[in-house]
Amino acid sequence: MFTLVVSIFVVETFIMVALEGVEPAGWKETLADSSLLTATLYAILYFILFKPLVVLIESYRHKEIELKTHQQHLEQLIQECAVSEAALRETKAILQAAMDQSPTGIAIADAPDGALRYVNDVGLLMRGIDRQEFVNGVGYDQFVSDLQILDFDGHLVKPTEGPLGRALQFGETGGVEYVVRGLDNDERIVQFNAAPIRKETNEIVAAIAIFWDITERKRVEEELKVYQNHLEQLVQERSRELQETSLRLKKENEGHIKAKQALQESEERFRQIFEQSEDAIILISPPDNEIIDVNPTAERIFRKNKEDLLGHNLSSLCDQQGHHQLECALEQIILDNFPGLIEKFECLLPPGDIHILSFHGKKIRLQGSEVIYTTFRDITTRIILEEQAREIQARLIQANRMTSLGTMVSSVAHEINNPNNFLLMNAGIVKRSWEDIAPVVEDYFQRNGDFAVAQSLWSEARSFFPEAIDGIQQGALRISEIVGNLKAYGRDNRFQAESQADVNAVVQLSTSILNHHINRATHRFRLELAEDLPQVRGSARQLEQVVINLIQNALQALPSPDCGVTVSTGTDPVSGHVLIRISDEGTGVPPEIANRIMEPFFTTRLEHGGTGLGLAISATIVKEHDGSIEFESEQDKGSTFTVRLCRAAVPEITNDQRGTP
């Protein structure tokens, strides 16, 4: 303001001095008027000097406010940079800790010379050196100089040809399995993965290698194939996560989100395998054996809902005996850190069914915690089939023995027949000789009295000698008849379409062969044969086998000799079939097995030598004869088996046979 007043005064003085010589004089007085001059000068100075000055001051004030705004923005940016730098350091620390604590070996090499700037403790341990022996900046080729790295064809692999060398030279990302041979010729299989680390300009500045010993995994690859695939995927995902984290340290949040998504995908894959497994899978917490997860197969096998199993121990799975076996197996897994196995054990399941299960268990790490991974498999059907196979094999062995016995019986019958014929012939000679000698000896007795004969007296011997000779002769005839029946029964007599058989003769021969068994099994055996039975179409020998099998079964069903067996023949007036009935007063056929007694190898007398083939063979023979076997049975009262056979065709009588008048 002071400058403004002075300026006005100077201008006013200048004007007055300048107008001093100007005419007319009225102008001087007018301009000399102080008020008018001052107002005029103020107006001039306002538009010329003061107004631009005010505008300048306002502009300055706006600039000052804008400057303060920029200052605050810069301070905010500085604070954000400080926060970002702290986050970067934290991320770097997390990454460093992750690499230090990684269960796999990790190495970082600079490009292009391959100098190692970092190797974690696991990598040093796999190399066989400690942290003090490791020299930072040593070349990768020198780091592995005393190791032989071979491919699976046995060819030596140079360090520059491996994943780390190719990542440094060509920017390739990849992995490969090598056989690593140490100084002691100990060979280990190692998985190598490597990836380049690039600047934003895509220039390769370093490479990271991840490697781990997979010898043990290879050894158990078949057993843990599913889990190996899962672990390989998990390792690859973690490798990618580490690579992305190392390349994008400034985008930590995005990296964590991707890692979380990858983990969720991995868990989903594991969950799908877990859910779709055909074995029952149960995860157990080691301290208290608490069930922490089950799959649907476990719910189906143990017949309980998942909610009923979670949080409980193994006692909720099966009965006390099965629970005790599982507890012992889990104790072995926990103490010995070794897989547990129960090949088979019985488990009582609701609503009271006994099933046979197998058990496998192994301790694993899941989400940072130790759990026991157990699998159960229901092998009830397999065990039953194995037992049935063993039973069938035993029956086949027994059937083979019976076949061998039949061959031997036929041979023995032939060997007995020769001396028996000699005995029969001599018995006739002795009988005829006795008839000639007896009168002479009797005459001697009448004249001289009694005398000793064969540790007896003649008066006694003359009566039992003829009986003894007749007994010898009848016994020999009986032996000859039995041998003849055995030979006839064993003779191959295949069924022919034109063959005919007499049913009564078949039944009589069958009972004759079984006479000894009949007398030993029952005191009440009856044979009721109908007269004038028609011939049936078929093989007499095969039908004898059917009757013998049915009579034997009837005899074996008798609880005591006081129970009887009746064999009868007859005809059905409705169908015209010829019938053979074998009825017993035995224990009867239980209803639950009635529909199986005709099955091959089915028997309830396996421990007594039964083969389960008698009824099956009989049913087959009768079916080949276009007949059938029917049976009726009542528990504890007995059974009746009826064989229906077709009549033989009656030959047509021609006029020549009838005769013509």
FENZI-V116374 format. One record per residue. RES is the residue in one letter. D_FIRST is the distance of its C-alpha to the first C-alpha in Angstrom with 2 decimals. Layout:
RES D_FIRST
RES D_FIRST
//
This chain:
M 0.00
F 3.77
T 5.35
L 4.98
V 6.42
V 8.73
S 9.77
I 10.71
F 12.55
V 14.38
V 15.48
E 16.64
T 18.63
F 20.10
I 21.35
M 22.88
V 24.65
A 25.84
L 27.37
E 29.20
G 32.46
V 32.40
E 35.06
P 35.70
A 34.04
G 32.99
W 30.17
K 28.59
E 28.73
T 27.43
L 24.47
A 23.95
D 23.29
S 19.80
S 19.11
L 20.45
L 18.71
T 15.26
A 16.07
T 17.53
L 14.65
Y 12.26
A 15.02
I 15.53
L 12.04
Y 11.99
F 15.32
I 14.96
L 11.71
F 9.64
K 12.94
P 14.39
L 11.41
V 11.98
V 15.63
L 15.33
I 13.78
E 16.62
S 19.13
Y 18.23
R 18.77
H 22.10
K 23.13
E 22.53
I 24.76
E 27.30
L 27.38
K 28.17
T 30.86
H 32.39
Q 32.36
Q 34.24
H 36.64
L 37.31
E 38.01
Q 40.39
L 42.09
I 42.55
Q 44.14
E 46.38
C 47.41
A 48.33
V 50.39
S 52.04
E 52.83
A 54.42
A 56.38
L 57.46
R 58.67
E 60.47
T 62.06
K 63.11
A 64.63
I 66.46
L 67.76
Q 68.84
A 70.62
A 72.25
M 73.56
D 74.70
Q 76.49
S 77.85
P 81.66
T 81.80
G 81.19
I 77.79
A 76.85
I 73.77
A 74.21
D 71.63
A 71.98
P 73.57
D 75.68
G 76.50
A 75.38
L 75.49
R 72.22
Y 73.53
V 76.89
N 77.21
D 79.89
V 82.26
G 82.14
L 82.90
L 85.73
M 87.24
R 87.00
G 88.75
I 86.12
D 83.62
R 79.89
Q 80.49
E 82.71
F 80.17
V 78.16
N 74.79
G 74.56
V 78.33
G 79.47
Y 80.99
D 84.18
Q 84.58
F 83.86
V 86.93
S 88.98
D 91.88
L 92.15
Q 94.14
I 92.37
L 94.89
D 94.85
F 97.55
D 99.77
G 99.78
H 97.66
L 95.28
V 91.60
K 89.14
P 85.76
T 84.00
E 86.16
G 85.18
P 82.39
L 79.86
G 80.64
R 80.41
A 77.15
L 75.65
Q 77.16
F 77.14
G 74.78
E 77.73
T 77.84
G 81.32
G 83.88
V 87.48
E 90.25
Y 91.81
V 94.66
V 93.39
R 96.11
G 95.44
L 97.25
D 99.86
N 100.56
D 99.18
E 97.97
R 95.17
I 93.72
V 89.94
Q 87.49
F 84.64
N 81.50
A 78.58
A 75.39
P 72.68
I 69.09
R 66.63
K 62.99
E 60.85
T 61.86
N 65.48
E 66.29
I 68.98
V 67.72
A 70.47
A 73.28
I 74.39
A 78.09
I 79.69
F 83.35
W 85.86
D 89.59
I 91.47
T 95.01
E 95.71
R 94.24
K 96.51
R 99.51
V 98.98
E 97.54
E 100.27
E 100.05
L 96.25
K 95.66
V 93.54
Y 91.34
Q 91.06
N 89.58
H 87.12
L 86.15
E 85.79
Q 83.45
L 81.50
V 81.26
Q 80.13
E 77.50
R 76.24
S 76.27
R 74.18
E 71.83
L 71.45
Q 70.87
E 68.24
T 66.56
S 66.49
L 65.03
R 62.46
L 61.12
K 57.71
K 59.46
E 61.29
N 61.22
E 62.81
G 65.46
H 66.37
I 66.73
K 69.07
A 71.04
K 71.45
Q 72.65
A 75.09
L 76.41
Q 76.90
E 78.82
S 80.93
E 81.67
E 82.56
R 85.02
F 86.54
R 86.71
Q 88.55
I 91.05
F 91.35
E 91.91
Q 94.35
S 96.55
E 100.24
D 100.55
A 99.33
I 96.23
I 95.17
L 92.31
I 92.97
S 90.76
P 92.68
P 92.18
D 93.90
N 95.27
E 93.12
I 93.09
I 89.53
D 90.23
V 93.18
N 93.68
P 95.52
T 98.74
A 98.81
E 98.50
R 101.41
I 103.68
F 103.16
R 103.03
K 99.98
N 96.46
K 93.55
E 92.20
D 95.57
L 95.44
L 91.84
G 91.37
H 95.12
N 97.31
L 100.30
S 102.62
S 101.16
L 102.51
C 106.25
D 109.04
Q 109.52
Q 111.57
G 109.15
H 106.20
H 107.86
Q 108.32
L 104.67
E 103.52
C 105.61
A 104.21
L 100.59
E 101.31
Q 102.59
I 99.45
I 97.14
L 99.12
D 100.33
N 97.28
F 99.83
P 100.48
G 102.88
L 105.69
I 108.27
E 110.52
K 111.79
F 111.84
E 112.86
C 110.27
L 111.12
L 108.77
P 108.50
P 110.71
G 113.14
D 113.51
I 114.05
H 112.15
I 112.28
L 108.88
S 107.70
F 104.65
H 102.26
G 99.33
K 96.72
K 93.69
I 90.45
R 86.72
L 84.84
Q 81.07
G 81.07
S 83.99
E 87.70
V 89.90
I 93.57
Y 94.15
T 97.55
T 99.56
F 102.64
R 105.14
D 107.90
I 111.03
T 113.54
T 114.75
R 115.05
I 117.07
I 119.34
L 119.93
E 120.69
E 123.17
Q 124.75
A 125.01
R 126.72
E 129.03
I 129.93
Q 130.56
A 132.87
R 134.68
L 135.08
I 136.50
Q 138.88
A 139.86
N 140.52
R 142.66
M 144.58
T 145.13
S 146.42
L 148.59
G 150.07
T 150.94
M 152.49
V 154.48
S 155.90
S 156.94
V 158.46
A 160.35
H 161.89
E 162.87
I 164.42
N 166.38
N 168.64
P 170.02
N 170.22
N 172.43
F 174.66
L 174.75
L 175.57
M 178.33
N 179.91
A 179.65
G 181.86
I 184.34
V 184.44
K 185.04
R 187.89
S 189.34
W 189.23
E 191.10
D 193.85
I 193.95
A 193.70
P 197.34
V 198.73
V 196.79
E 197.69
D 201.36
Y 201.03
F 199.41
Q 202.26
R 204.86
N 203.24
G 200.77
D 197.03
F 195.17
A 191.64
V 189.19
A 185.50
Q 185.33
S 187.04
L 190.50
W 191.91
S 192.46
E 188.70
A 187.60
R 189.73
S 187.42
F 183.93
F 184.66
P 184.63
E 181.46
A 179.78
I 180.81
D 179.53
G 176.24
I 175.77
Q 176.48
Q 174.20
G 171.38
A 171.66
L 171.63
R 168.51
I 166.81
S 167.78
E 166.42
I 163.06
V 162.72
G 163.53
N 160.87
L 158.25
K 159.10
A 159.04
Y 155.71
G 154.10
R 155.46
D 152.86
N 153.55
R 150.67
F 150.49
Q 152.19
A 152.01
E 155.81
S 156.21
Q 157.76
A 158.11
D 160.24
V 157.90
N 160.63
A 161.59
V 157.94
V 157.59
Q 160.90
L 160.04
S 156.59
T 158.05
S 160.71
I 158.06
L 156.14
N 159.27
H 158.43
H 154.85
I 156.12
N 158.71
R 156.17
A 153.41
T 155.39
H 158.77
R 158.37
F 158.09
R 159.51
L 160.19
E 160.71
L 161.58
A 162.19
E 165.27
D 165.43
L 161.76
P 160.82
Q 159.62
V 155.87
R 154.08
G 152.77
S 153.48
A 155.70
R 154.25
Q 150.65
L 151.63
E 153.40
Q 150.11
V 148.39
V 151.09
I 151.10
N 147.29
L 147.43
I 150.38
Q 148.69
N 145.50
A 147.62
L 149.46
Q 146.21
A 144.78
L 147.69
P 146.79
S 150.46
P 153.91
D 154.85
C 152.50
G 154.06
V 153.42
T 155.04
V 155.27
S 156.58
T 156.98
G 157.30
T 156.04
D 153.45
P 155.31
V 152.21
S 150.76
G 153.96
H 152.20
V 154.19
L 152.69
I 152.67
R 151.43
I 150.69
S 150.04
D 149.29
E 148.87
G 145.97
T 142.41
G 141.09
V 137.97
P 134.64
P 132.68
E 129.53
I 131.34
A 133.77
N 131.79
R 131.65
I 135.25
M 136.01
E 133.09
P 134.10
F 133.79
F 133.05
T 135.25
T 135.27
R 137.89
L 136.12
E 137.02
H 140.69
G 140.84
G 139.79
T 138.31
G 137.05
L 138.93
G 142.09
L 140.85
A 138.49
I 141.37
S 143.70
A 141.22
T 140.83
I 144.62
V 145.23
K 142.44
E 144.06
H 147.27
D 145.39
G 145.77
S 143.55
I 143.31
E 142.47
F 142.22
E 142.05
S 141.17
E 140.87
Q 139.34
D 142.06
K 144.84
G 145.17
S 144.54
T 146.49
F 145.86
T 147.45
V 147.97
R 148.51
L 150.36
C 151.42
R 155.11
A 156.62
A 157.47
V 161.15
P 162.84
E 164.22
I 168.04
T 169.47
N 172.72
D 174.41
Q 173.48
R 174.71
G 177.88
T 179.34
P 182.55
//
